Amino acid sequence: MALTLWHNPRCSKSRQALKLLEEAGEMPKLRLYLKEPPSDTELVEVLAMLGMSPAQLIRTGERTYKELPLAEASDAELVAAMVANPILIERPIALRDGRAIIGRPPEGVLSLLA
């Protein structure tokens, strides 16, 4: 099955992950998630694949996070915030065959090739 990369071309880690995949002979389907955000259902599915909670996937250093009252938010509220503000989603995320990994470090995405 094809590999999909939730990609932000302005992010150096995302660009590095894409380059590593291409160098390994993979041409991933790019999901520009800032322009095509995931639904709440889709994000919950990806969280399950990652084995993470919403709090572990959210980028707390983003200005948007600091502007929203999310420090004490529930999981459902964090998912809703990431869907409404996809800049809050940690990146890049590579997905293949029901598995997912965050490309931090970027080399992590290569584990989906095995």
C-alpha positions, 0 to 999 in steps of 0.5 A, a space after each residue: 500500500 502507498 505511503 502517505 506523508 502529512 507534510 508541511 513544506 515550510 517545516 525543515 523536518 518535514 522536508 527532510 523526511 520527504 527527502 529520505 523517503 524519496 532517496 529510499 525509492 518511495 514516492 509518498 502521497 503528500 497530504 498538505 494537512 494545513 490546506 486539507 486538515 483531517 477530520 476529527 475521526 481521521 485524527 483519532 484514527 491516526 492517534 490510535 495508530 501512533 499509540 499517542 494521546 492528543 496531548 502528545 501530538 499537539 505542538 504546545 510551542 505554537 502561538 495558536 496553542 498559547 492563544 487558546 485555553 488548551 492547557 487543561 483541555 480534554 482529549 476531545 477538546 484537543 482533537 477539535 483544536 487540532 482539526 480547527 487549527 492543523 498547525 497544532 499537529 506535530 509533523 511530519 506524520 507518515 502512514 502506511 498499512 494501518 501504521 503511523 510514525 512521527 518523523 522526529 527525527 526524520 529518519 523515523 519515517 524509514 521504519 514504515 518501509 520495512 
